[in-house]
């Protein structure tokens, strides 16, 4: 038995129906002397930033970190985020604050991961800059 997860990186309005609803899996399994059954469950929706807020977050990031340190063309990831529900309700932007692989070279969700504490002031400064830029003092 095999298990396959499907994570469409498209907004649900652009994904028409269930991606595996074609019957091809039954034909392949039968040809190989087996049988196949698919149970499709929708999980977290895709996390899709609203354009205006993503541009705003990038502009502030460029001011705080320098243009050369802000990447706006990240590849989609397979992770599901609770924030995707927030983005369905309100415009916003989910951003990554890079912190390198830490001293062990391991990234998040790895048993050798060690958070790089040196990025805490950078992250706090970025969040403060977002607030300052969006709610300027008069």
Wavefront OBJ file of the C-alpha trace (Angstrom):
o trace
v 0.000 0.000 0.000
v 1.263 3.464 -0.847
v 0.210 6.776 0.562
v 0.516 9.950 -1.439
v -0.203 13.454 -0.251
v -1.437 16.093 -2.648
v -0.585 19.721 -1.958
v -1.865 21.928 -4.761
v -0.043 25.254 -4.706
v -2.968 26.971 -6.320
v -5.821 28.874 -4.777
v -8.820 26.531 -4.281
v -10.864 28.612 -6.717
v -8.359 27.735 -9.464
v -8.087 24.028 -8.609
v -11.081 22.319 -10.128
v -12.056 19.290 -8.084
v -9.938 16.514 -6.738
v -6.658 16.120 -8.609
v -6.717 12.300 -8.528
v -10.271 11.833 -9.774
v -9.431 10.302 -13.153
v -9.504 6.554 -12.531
v -6.002 5.961 -13.899
v -4.850 4.504 -10.604
v -7.422 1.676 -10.940
v -6.188 0.793 -14.436
v -2.537 0.727 -13.361
v -3.260 -1.381 -10.281
v -5.388 -3.849 -12.283
v -2.693 -4.172 -14.942
v -0.220 -5.087 -12.203
v -2.578 -7.610 -10.593
v -3.620 -5.411 -7.704
v -6.298 -2.976 -6.728
v -6.262 0.668 -5.743
v -8.436 2.849 -3.617
v -7.989 6.547 -3.031
v -9.370 8.459 -0.104
v -8.934 12.156 -0.720
v -8.905 14.471 2.288
v -8.370 18.184 2.014
v -5.984 19.483 4.639
v -4.664 22.962 5.155
v -5.357 25.321 2.280
v -2.385 26.746 0.420
v -0.792 29.769 2.075
v -1.146 32.511 -0.526
v -0.069 36.050 0.312
v -2.125 38.979 -0.892
v -0.105 40.995 -3.391
v -0.279 44.421 -1.725
v 0.762 43.132 1.701
v 3.532 40.953 0.247
v 4.977 43.955 -1.605
v 4.742 46.040 1.573
v 6.510 43.354 3.651
v 9.262 43.094 1.020
v 9.710 46.888 0.868
v 10.101 47.099 4.646
v 12.432 44.086 4.564
v 14.619 45.819 1.986
v 14.849 48.880 4.229
v 15.735 46.798 7.313
v 17.935 44.063 5.817
v 19.059 45.522 2.465
v 17.673 44.702 -0.959
v 20.234 41.939 -1.525
v 18.899 40.046 1.510
v 15.198 39.996 0.544
v 14.003 37.186 -1.697
v 10.516 37.428 -3.165
v 10.593 34.451 -5.518
v 10.688 31.567 -3.041
v 9.629 28.149 -4.243
v 6.326 26.848 -2.833
v 6.799 24.544 0.135
v 4.866 21.452 1.171
v 4.228 22.719 4.695
v 0.734 23.525 5.860
v 0.358 26.610 7.943
v -2.408 27.757 10.263
v -1.755 31.207 8.816
v -3.334 30.063 5.550
v -6.727 30.304 7.248
v -5.960 33.873 8.332
v -5.046 34.778 4.747
v -8.406 33.455 3.578
v -10.151 35.816 6.004
v -7.928 38.902 5.731
v -5.210 40.186 3.406
v -1.700 39.614 4.698
v 1.752 38.211 4.057
v 3.488 35.180 5.490
v 7.241 35.769 5.461
v 10.295 33.697 6.295
v 13.055 35.192 8.433
v 16.166 33.342 7.360
v 18.473 32.325 10.148
v 20.815 29.979 8.344
v 21.290 26.434 9.428
v 22.675 27.363 12.806
v 25.934 25.890 14.103
v 24.955 22.342 13.089
v 23.834 23.315 9.579
v 20.381 21.820 10.221
v 17.150 23.589 9.438
v 13.760 23.548 11.135
v 12.020 20.174 11.631
v 15.328 18.358 11.985
v 16.407 16.641 15.202
v 19.767 18.459 15.001
v 18.175 21.892 14.626
v 19.521 24.592 16.930
v 17.784 27.976 16.729
v 20.170 30.830 15.982
v 19.464 33.270 18.836
v 21.370 36.011 17.008
v 18.390 36.561 14.686
v 15.995 37.495 17.507
v 16.862 41.228 17.402
v 16.620 41.159 13.588
v 13.148 39.645 13.697
v 11.982 42.028 16.424
v 13.382 44.996 14.492
v 11.607 43.854 11.326
v 8.264 43.488 13.120
v 8.711 46.933 14.689
v 9.536 48.401 11.260
v 6.362 46.862 9.796
v 4.308 48.567 12.509
v 6.150 51.885 12.177
v 5.658 51.897 8.408
v 1.996 50.896 8.475
v 0.996 53.082 11.435
v 3.236 56.153 11.236
v 3.152 58.715 14.041
v 1.576 61.998 13.017
l 1 2 3 4 5 6 7 8 9 10 11 12 13 14 15 16 17 18 19 20 21 22 23 24 25 26 27 28 29 30 31 32 33 34 35 36 37 38 39 40 41 42 43 44 45 46 47 48 49 50 51 52 53 54 55 56 57 58 59 60 61 62 63 64 65 66 67 68 69 70 71 72 73 74 75 76 77 78 79 80 81 82 83 84 85 86 87 88 89 90 91 92 93 94 95 96 97 98 99 100 101 102 103 104 105 106 107 108 109 110 111 112 113 114 115 116 117 118 119 120 121 122 123 124 125 126 127 128 129 130 131 132 133 134 135 136 137 138
